[in-house]
Amino acid sequence: MLAPDDGRETVVIRAIDRIRAQAYAFARSGRYRDCEAVERGMLADGCEDAHQALLDPYVRQHVTQLCQQDHHAAGKRTAALHIASTYLRG
């Protein structure tokens, strides 16, 4: 039989979910190459629990995939802006 939840487990789960949501936002920024870079960025930003929240290999893989998608998309946006500004100066 499961022990009754005294609320602490729920608080920890919410904190981990919040940190993971922050990692996904970092990944979508286009500034990071992979999960390790996101983790370093979060640690530098003061998120001391980033490593613990990102231990799950599936979460790490998802964060890396988001980084790669958005890093690629950011490159495309930069190229498009360069082409547009060149055309407008023209």
N, C-alpha and C positions, 0 to 999 in steps of 0.2 A: 504494500500500500504506500502511496506517495505521502510524504510529509506535507502538512499544510504550508502554504506559501505565506511567509510573514511580510511580504512586500519587498524585501531586499533583492530577491532574484529579479523581480519585475523592474526595479530601478536599474539594475545592472544591464539587463537586456535593452532597456530604453537608451541607456548611455552608449552601449555598443552600436545600436541602430543609428543614433545621432552621429557618432564618429564615422560610421560607414557612409552615411549620407554626405557628410563633409568630404570624405575621400572621393566619392563619386563626383561631387561638384569640382574638386580639385582636378580630377581626371578629365572632366569635360571642358576644362578651361583651355586646353590645347597647349599648356605650358610644360606638361610633364610627359616623359617618354614611357614610363612604366610604373607599376605599383611601388617599387622601391623608391623611385623619385618622388612619388606622391607622399609616401611615408616620411621621407626626409623633409619635404616641404611642410607637412603637418607638424612634425616635431619642431621645426624652426619657427612655426607659427604658434607654438606653445601647447600643442596637443600631446601631452605626455603619454596618453594611452593609445596612441595611433598604432603602435606595433601590436599590442594585445588585441585590438579590434580587427586588425587585418591579418591575423594568423591563419584563418580559414583559407585553404588553397583555392576554393571556388571563388571566394570574394577577391583574392589577389588576382586571379585570372580575369575576372570581370573588370576590375579596376584597370588592369593592363590593356584589355580590349578597348575600354572607353578612352584610355589615353591615346592609343594608336588610331582610333577612329577620329577623334577630335584633333589630334596632332596633324593628321592627314587633311582634315577639313580646314583647319586653320591655314595650312600651307596653300590650299586651293583658294581660300578667301584672299590671302595676301597676293597671290599671283593675279587673281581677278582684279583686285584694286590697282595693282601695278599696271596691268593692261589698260584699265579704264582711265587712269591718270595720264598714261602715255598718249592715249587716243584723244583725250580732251585737250592736252597741251599741243597736240598736233600737227 
